[in-house]
């Protein structure tokens, strides 16, 4: 039985990265974790507070069935975390359409299916919290990550709208926007490249991808500290809508905001000149 001090967390993609560290952190804090992996296997301890279910988030029918099974284990889901996802890097022009669509199936439509399966259960209790792991690319994209950024922008957009829809129902939403953390995101486990590189983009997208690949194993962010920050944010009296993690991410958001503010001011007169006369 879950006691009054425990929360039941459902987390997709706990085999590695943020999902794994988040599950470990929660278990260390005495919480209940129901995680998913594609094959239903995990090296997390198996006991009454730890469960692992198989799930392919691109299979909508399986998503509904798995969320229902997770809910039945303890009679509730307090926090749902959409963590499963992967990256696709390279120039926008040479992106393979099939590869791009598959990434969207995982990063966006998979997360959407999980939310749509969990929301009726949360609405019934007038309680719950959804955490969507996006990326700094979903707020301030750089060259070489346009398609990946697009999938995260989509998740940001639906989450911002959803937050307004469910707030009166006692349900919270938090978007986690991490920078570069020392997970396996920059390895073949979590990263794909677009088609054959185009020479004209060698100094932009090509160079950016090379820098990211060289950064693997030297990322400034500590995933253990990120997991603790996510848990603390969700369990705080006033959880944030946006949780930007990492100095690099914070700096990029600041620069993006300043550039946007300048752009807005420079074109204010034009923006205000396009309405019908009062």
C-alpha positions in Angstrom: 0.0 0.0 0.0 1.1 3.5 -0.7 1.3 5.7 2.4 0.4 9.4 2.7 4.0 10.5 2.3 4.5 8.6 -1.0 3.8 9.5 -4.5 3.3 7.1 -7.5 5.5 8.2 -10.4 5.0 6.8 -13.9 8.1 7.4 -16.1 8.7 6.4 -19.7 12.1 5.4 -20.8 14.0 4.4 -17.5 16.6 2.3 -19.2 19.1 5.1 -19.2 19.6 8.9 -19.0 17.3 11.2 -17.1 14.7 8.5 -16.8 17.0 6.1 -15.0 18.5 8.8 -12.7 15.0 10.1 -11.9 13.8 6.6 -11.0 16.8 6.0 -8.7 16.4 9.4 -7.0 12.7 8.7 -6.3 13.4 5.2 -5.0 16.1 6.6 -2.7 13.6 9.0 -1.4 11.1 6.3 -0.6 8.7 7.0 -3.5 7.0 4.5 -5.8 8.2 4.2 -9.4 6.5 2.6 -12.3 8.9 2.8 -15.2 8.8 1.6 -18.8 11.4 0.3 -21.2 10.9 -1.1 -24.7 11.5 -4.7 -23.5 10.2 -4.4 -20.0 13.7 -5.0 -18.5 15.6 -2.8 -16.1 18.4 -3.1 -13.6 16.5 -1.1 -11.0 15.6 -3.1 -7.8 12.3 -5.0 -8.2 10.2 -4.7 -5.1 6.8 -3.3 -4.0 8.0 0.3 -4.8 9.6 -0.4 -8.1 7.8 -1.8 -11.2 8.9 -2.0 -14.9 6.5 -2.4 -17.8 7.2 -3.0 -21.5 6.1 -0.1 -23.7 6.7 1.2 -27.2 5.3 4.7 -27.0 4.6 4.7 -30.8 1.9 2.1 -30.2 -1.1 4.1 -29.0 -3.1 1.0 -28.1 -0.2 -0.3 -26.0 0.2 3.1 -24.4 -3.4 3.1 -23.2 -3.1 -0.5 -21.9 0.2 0.2 -20.1 -1.0 3.4 -18.4 -4.1 1.5 -17.2 -1.9 -1.4 -15.9 0.3 1.2 -14.1 -2.7 2.9 -12.5 -4.1 -0.5 -11.3 -0.9 -1.3 -9.4 -1.6 1.2 -6.7 -4.9 2.8 -7.7 -3.4 6.1 -8.7 -0.8 7.9 -10.7 0.4 11.1 -9.0 3.1 12.1 -11.5 3.5 11.1 -15.1 6.9 11.8 -16.8 7.3 11.8 -20.5 11.0 11.1 -20.8 11.3 8.6 -23.7 12.8 10.2 -26.8 15.8 10.6 -28.9 17.7 13.2 -31.0 18.1 13.8 -34.8 20.9 16.1 -35.8 22.0 17.6 -39.1 21.0 20.2 -41.6 17.3 20.7 -42.2 17.6 20.4 -45.9 19.1 16.9 -45.9 16.8 15.4 -43.3 15.2 12.1 -44.3 11.4 12.4 -44.2 10.9 8.9 -42.8 13.5 9.4 -40.0 11.9 12.8 -39.1 8.4 11.3 -38.9 9.6 8.5 -36.7 11.3 10.9 -34.3 8.0 12.9 -34.1 6.2 9.6 -33.4 8.4 9.1 -30.4 9.1 12.6 -29.1 5.7 14.2 -29.7 3.0 11.7 -30.6 4.2 9.2 -28.0 4.2 11.8 -25.3 0.8 13.0 -26.4 -0.6 9.4 -26.2 0.7 9.0 -22.7 -0.9 12.3 -21.6 -4.2 11.4 -23.2 -4.2 8.1 -21.5 -3.3 9.5 -18.1 -5.5 12.6 -18.0 -8.9 10.9 -17.5 -7.4 9.1 -14.4 -6.1 12.4 -13.1 -9.3 14.3 -13.8 -11.3 11.6 -11.8 -9.2 12.4 -8.8 -8.8 16.2 -9.5 -5.2 15.7 -8.8 -1.9 14.9 -10.6 1.1 16.3 -12.3 2.6 15.8 -15.8 6.2 16.4 -16.5 7.4 16.6 -20.1 11.1 16.4 -20.7 11.8 18.6 -23.7 15.1 20.3 -24.3 16.8 23.7 -24.5 16.4 23.1 -28.2 12.7 23.5 -27.6 13.3 27.1 -26.4 16.4 28.2 -28.1 17.4 25.9 -31.0 20.8 26.1 -32.6 22.0 25.1 -36.0 22.1 21.4 -36.7 19.2 20.5 -34.5 16.2 22.0 -36.4 14.2 18.7 -36.7 14.9 17.7 -33.1 14.0 21.2 -32.0 10.7 21.0 -34.0 9.6 17.9 -32.1 10.4 19.6 -28.8 8.7 22.9 -29.9 5.6 20.8 -30.6 5.7 19.2 -27.1 6.2 22.7 -25.6 3.3 24.1 -27.5 0.8 21.4 -26.6 2.0 21.5 -23.0 1.5 25.2 -22.6 -2.0 25.0 -23.9 -2.8 21.9 -21.8 -1.5 23.6 -18.7 -4.3 26.2 -19.0 -6.9 23.6 -19.7 -6.2 21.4 -16.7 -5.2 24.0 -14.1 -8.9 24.3 -12.9 -9.0 20.5 -12.5 -6.2 20.4 -10.0 -3.6 19.0 -12.5 -0.2 20.6 -13.0 2.2 20.7 -15.9 6.0 21.2 -15.9 8.2 21.4 -18.9 11.8 20.4 -18.2 14.3 22.1 -20.6 17.8 20.7 -20.0 21.0 21.7 -21.6 23.9 19.3 -22.1 24.0 16.7 -19.4 26.4 13.8 -19.1 24.0 11.1 -20.2 24.3 8.9 -23.3 22.2 11.3 -25.3 25.1 12.0 -27.6 25.8 8.3 -28.3 24.3 6.0 -30.8 21.8 4.9 -28.1 19.9 8.2 -28.3 21.1 10.1 -31.3 20.6 9.8 -35.1 22.0 11.9 -37.9 20.2 13.2 -41.0 21.2 12.2 -44.5 24.5 12.6 -46.2 26.1 15.9 -45.2 25.9 18.8 -47.7 29.1 20.7 -48.2 27.5 24.1 -48.1 26.4 23.4 -44.5 29.8 22.2 -43.3 30.6 25.4 -41.4 27.1 25.6 -39.8 25.1 22.5 -39.2 28.1 20.2 -39.9 30.4 22.0 -37.4 27.6 22.1 -34.8 27.1 18.3 -35.0 30.8 17.7 -34.8 31.0 19.9 -31.6 28.2 18.0 -30.0 29.7 14.7 -30.8 33.0 15.8 -29.4 31.2 17.0 -26.2 30.1 13.4 -25.4 31.4 12.5 -21.9 32.3 16.1 -21.1 28.9 17.6 -20.8 28.7 20.1 -18.0 25.4 19.0 -16.5 25.2 16.3 -13.8 22.1 14.1 -14.4 21.9 13.1 -10.7 21.5 16.7 -9.7 19.0 17.2 -12.5 16.9 14.4 -11.3 16.9 15.8 -7.8 15.9 19.2 -9.2 13.0 17.7 -11.1 11.7 15.9 -8.0 12.1 19.0 -5.8 10.3 21.1 -8.4 7.3 18.8 -8.7 7.0 18.3 -4.9 7.3 22.0 -4.2 4.2 24.0 -3.1 4.3 26.0 -6.4 5.8 23.8 -9.2 7.2 25.7 -12.2 5.7 25.6 -15.6 9.3 25.8 -17.1 12.3 24.2 -15.4 15.4 25.2 -17.3 18.3 23.0 -16.2 22.0 23.8 -16.7 24.1 26.9 -16.9 24.4 26.5 -20.7 20.6 26.2 -21.1 20.0 29.2 -18.8 22.5 31.3 -20.9 20.9 30.3 -24.2 17.4 31.1 -22.9 18.6 34.5 -21.8 20.2 35.3 -25.1 17.1 34.1 -27.0 14.8 36.3 -24.8 17.0 39.4 -25.4 17.1 38.8 -29.1 13.4 38.4 -29.2 12.7 41.5 -27.2 14.9 43.5 -29.5 13.2 42.0 -32.6 9.8 42.9 -31.1 10.8 46.4 -30.3 12.3 47.0 -33.7 9.2 46.0 -35.5 6.6 47.3 -33.1 5.3 50.0 -35.4 4.8 47.6 -38.2 3.0 45.1 -35.9 0.6 47.8 -34.7 -0.1 49.1 -38.2 -1.9 46.0 -39.5 -5.3 46.3 -37.7 -8.4 47.7 -39.3 -8.9 51.3 -38.2 -10.8 51.6 -34.9 
